[in-house]
C-alpha cells in the first residue's frame, strides 16, 4: 500500500495517459475508476491500462480488486454513483 502522496506522484503519468485517451475517470491515491460506455469497452480499457501500469510504470495491479462493472455496482471512497448522476453512500459504508 502506497501513501496517498506517493501514489499521486507515481500515478500522475496514468492520469496524463487517461486524459490523452479521452477517458473520464476519478482517481484518489491508488484507487481509480474509469468510466466507459459498455462492458466490452471496459474490458478493453482494463487490459490496456493494466498493461500500461505494469509495462510502462512497472507497478503491480491487484487483479482481485480490479473489475469491470456497472457504475452503481462499485464503490469509490465509500460512495457510489447512482443513475442520473446522483451520489450515494455505498451499502457497506
Secondary structure, 3 states (H helix, E strand, C coil): CCCHHHHHHHCHHHHHHHHHHCCEEEEECCEEEEECCCHHHHHHHHHHHHHHHHHHCCCCCCCCCCCCCCHHHCCECCEEECHHHCEEECCCC
